[in-house]
């Protein structure tokens, strides 16, 4: 391979980065398009107050309701006697326009529909029906602004976009136009007339009205009929609406109005038929037609995607509230049970325990880890399995010369292999596993093994805590560990489907591990994998809240990303590996039908959909009702704060750390979402993820812990915070 090809390969954007980027761009484009066609973007709702009329030609003020430019001069036209042109503004509306069309078809009447581009783009089928049933279309702008406030370029844009929607929906252009907020021709003033004059110069017929039904006021069907009826058999252009609110009175009035005036000799026609002029419609073909089709198709996709997002938001809302409710109730049940004076797991467990410490390049942490174990108030045998370290980790432990602490060396083979090697060398039946960057309190091992007094318990999850919480990222992870992981473990304990024994602090019955084949190397989340296997084998897995361990959490975004990417991907692998539990019988089936769905919902699906809350928050802030949007988001945050405060109270943690909770919800959750999305992409594209070693600083140690004689710990890069 040449150096040029290698460089090109390095520059190529990985699929796991490319797909989220493309997804984000596409989603943003669809939301922007949705906001555009719902008049939430670029909309202008200002309405010009009445102005002077001295610059409006007299023939316009005194003329008919149809205004055109003839040889550069304004001209007006009126509808002949006994002809009525029914016009409907602001549609098409999915509820009321079909009912209006049904009434017109029943009475064999035609009319003119002045449609807005936003509604025509969203409901192209109704526009096509109008044309197919012989009605005429007119432009009513795209976003329905008062054009007297707009520049000529904005006016051109409003007309062009309106025509594009008609071309895509029905394959036609139209020469009819009605300005928003217009009324009679004698209402033209010095602000509206220049707009009408300019639009006339573009070849459009501007159509106002001379008979206003005022149906938008909903005065009742009788009053609508009275106001829409011309006097003395005169022809008229009647203004009605098929959109913009409840149009039931309009539909009722039409059903009575049409036969009544037909009996009086009136004919209901299109405008061009009434004026004996060529059709207002011109067929659109070729590239212009395909542009229109592409436009309405894109709008349709954006509408459907938005609908899916709204449904997704509803799903995530139900999941979030269900999870919060379950966590609060079941955590209370768990705490009340294990803190009861009469609660016992069984006979006190006093037998010695083997503690396995897999270590790979843990020179900065290993002294603190091993030293913490020497202070244990429970008899322990410590086995440090050096997995091919290159930084002298094994030598550092050996130089400590601590009784009951020995080192087992092996070629680098990964954490599961190291744990299995330690298991083979263990002297006792109860096995505690911890990470090489973790420190235990004196009571941790004792508290961790007490549940084994129940012979049905095969594994115990301890209470992992963030030791380096003095940074913002550390504080966020501290909230996550206390609120998310530990509340979850209480909930899963009560439900009997604990999904994960944390690698930082967990205990196993050796016989249980041997029955399932030891630690598996099939997934990147060996702790989740082995926990699920134990459930399927019929063992109970419980949570020991007082078995506290202090672990060093990632201190940079890159390290956090690497860790959570591995966790997420490994969890998906474990779920897939144990999927047969869904249909099996016995303990495996019980876990499969309770545990796997809960883990899938709360650890995979819910976090993937959770950012929809923030997407709609941002959308609402920019384009919607800002006050209601902020209030809704604060409501969700308040619920999370209640859960977090309760979790901190259960764990006896200081509430001051919750100050960063709002910022965590804004930033940290997005990072976790992208990590989970990349894990999905990696899984779906068949990618493989390797173990990644996190950079350690060795700052986590037990307060007051003294290093034994012979210790040569590396200087910590920051102060201890545990």
FENUR-V38230 format. One record per residue. N is the residue number from 0. NEAR is the number of other C-alpha atoms within 12 Angstrom. Layout:
BEGIN
N/NEAR
N/NEAR
END
This chain:
BEGIN
0/8
1/8
2/9
3/10
4/11
5/11
6/11
7/12
8/13
9/11
10/10
11/13
12/14
13/17
14/22
15/28
16/20
17/18
18/23
19/24
20/19
21/15
22/19
23/18
24/14
25/18
26/27
27/21
28/21
29/28
30/37
31/30
32/33
33/33
34/28
35/28
36/34
37/29
38/26
39/24
40/22
41/24
42/24
43/23
44/19
45/16
46/20
47/22
48/17
49/18
50/17
51/16
52/20
53/16
54/18
55/26
56/25
57/20
58/21
59/34
60/28
61/21
62/26
63/33
64/40
65/41
66/42
67/34
68/23
69/17
70/10
71/14
72/16
73/31
74/28
75/31
76/33
77/33
78/38
79/26
80/22
81/26
82/35
83/43
84/46
85/48
86/45
87/49
88/49
89/40
90/44
91/44
92/34
93/25
94/21
95/28
96/38
97/27
98/26
99/43
100/39
101/23
102/25
103/33
104/23
105/17
106/24
107/21
108/34
109/36
110/43
111/53
112/48
113/47
114/50
115/46
116/45
117/46
118/44
119/50
120/46
121/38
122/34
123/36
124/28
125/35
126/45
127/29
128/27
129/38
130/33
131/19
132/24
133/28
134/38
135/42
136/53
137/50
138/52
139/47
140/43
141/45
142/40
143/42
144/33
145/30
146/38
147/34
148/22
149/27
150/16
151/19
152/15
153/24
154/32
155/21
156/21
157/34
158/38
159/29
160/35
161/41
162/46
163/39
164/52
165/56
166/40
167/39
168/43
169/37
170/33
171/35
172/35
173/39
174/39
175/40
176/45
177/48
178/45
179/36
180/27
181/36
182/31
183/30
184/36
185/30
186/30
187/40
188/29
189/23
190/26
191/37
192/33
193/25
194/34
195/41
196/34
197/27
198/36
199/30
200/23
201/23
202/23
203/31
204/36
205/45
206/46
207/49
208/44
209/38
210/33
211/32
212/37
213/31
214/36
215/26
216/21
217/24
218/20
219/23
220/26
221/23
222/24
223/34
224/33
225/24
226/26
227/36
228/37
229/32
230/18
231/14
232/20
233/25
234/34
235/42
236/43
237/43
238/40
239/42
240/39
241/39
242/31
243/27
244/22
245/22
246/35
247/28
248/31
249/42
250/34
251/26
252/35
253/45
254/29
255/26
256/35
257/35
258/22
259/20
260/30
261/23
262/15
263/21
264/18
265/30
266/32
267/41
268/34
269/39
270/47
271/35
272/24
273/32
274/27
275/16
276/15
277/16
278/26
279/32
280/29
281/22
282/21
283/24
284/18
285/14
286/14
287/23
288/25
289/23
290/24
291/33
292/29
293/21
294/31
295/38
296/27
297/28
298/35
299/30
300/24
301/29
302/30
303/20
304/23
305/28
306/17
307/20
308/28
309/20
310/17
311/26
312/28
313/20
314/24
315/30
316/28
317/21
318/28
319/31
320/25
321/20
322/31
323/32
324/22
325/28
326/36
327/34
328/24
329/27
330/38
331/26
332/22
333/31
334/31
335/17
336/21
337/25
338/18
339/13
340/9
341/10
342/16
343/18
344/26
345/17
346/15
347/18
348/24
349/21
350/22
351/25
352/38
353/39
354/51
355/48
356/51
357/45
358/50
359/37
360/30
361/40
362/33
363/35
364/43
365/51
366/48
367/46
368/51
369/55
370/40
371/39
372/47
373/34
374/28
375/29
376/20
377/29
378/28
379/38
380/35
381/42
382/44
383/48
384/47
385/41
386/33
387/27
388/29
389/19
390/20
391/27
392/37
393/37
394/30
395/35
396/43
397/29
398/24
399/27
400/23
401/28
402/20
403/24
404/31
405/31
406/38
407/32
408/31
409/25
410/18
411/21
412/22
413/31
414/40
415/35
416/28
417/39
418/44
419/32
420/29
421/38
422/39
423/24
424/25
425/33
426/22
427/25
428/28
429/41
430/43
431/52
432/53
433/49
434/42
435/53
436/45
437/49
438/49
439/49
440/39
441/30
442/27
443/42
444/50
445/38
446/37
447/49
448/48
449/41
450/39
451/40
452/24
453/22
454/23
455/23
456/37
457/43
458/50
459/52
460/49
461/47
462/44
463/46
464/43
465/39
466/38
467/37
468/32
469/24
470/23
471/25
472/33
473/31
474/33
475/40
476/39
477/42
478/43
479/35
480/32
481/36
482/40
483/35
484/37
485/46
486/42
487/44
488/40
489/43
490/36
491/38
492/39
493/30
494/29
495/36
496/40
497/46
498/49
499/45
500/44
501/43
502/39
503/38
504/45
505/47
506/46
507/51
508/39
509/34
510/23
511/34
512/34
513/23
514/20
515/24
516/22
517/31
518/37
519/31
520/27
521/27
522/32
523/35
524/38
525/38
526/42
527/45
528/41
529/46
530/48
531/48
532/45
533/43
534/43
535/40
536/33
537/29
538/35
539/38
540/47
541/46
542/49
543/42
544/40
545/32
546/37
547/38
548/44
549/43
550/45
551/45
552/43
553/34
554/33
555/22
556/26
557/19
558/22
559/28
560/31
561/30
562/30
563/34
564/36
565/35
566/36
567/39
568/39
569/37
570/37
571/38
572/35
573/36
574/39
575/24
576/27
577/36
578/26
579/21
580/29
581/23
582/18
583/17
584/16
585/17
586/25
587/30
588/26
589/27
590/39
591/35
592/27
593/27
594/38
595/42
596/25
597/28
598/37
599/27
600/25
601/33
602/35
603/33
604/27
605/33
606/36
607/33
608/35
609/39
610/32
611/31
612/37
613/29
614/28
615/33
616/27
617/22
618/27
619/26
620/20
621/20
622/26
623/21
624/17
625/17
626/15
627/16
628/23
629/23
630/16
631/21
632/27
633/21
634/18
635/26
636/28
637/21
638/24
639/30
640/28
641/22
642/35
643/40
644/29
645/30
646/39
647/29
648/23
649/29
650/30
651/16
652/21
653/19
654/24
655/16
656/29
657/33
658/18
659/28
660/33
661/24
662/19
663/27
664/31
665/24
666/20
667/31
668/31
669/25
670/27
671/37
672/32
673/32
674/33
675/37
676/37
677/38
678/38
679/34
680/29
681/29
682/27
683/17
684/15
685/15
686/17
687/22
688/26
689/20
690/25
691/20
692/22
693/26
694/26
695/32
696/33
697/39
698/38
699/42
700/40
701/35
702/22
703/15
704/24
705/21
706/28
707/22
708/15
709/17
710/23
711/26
712/32
713/23
714/19
715/22
716/18
717/21
718/19
719/27
720/27
721/32
END
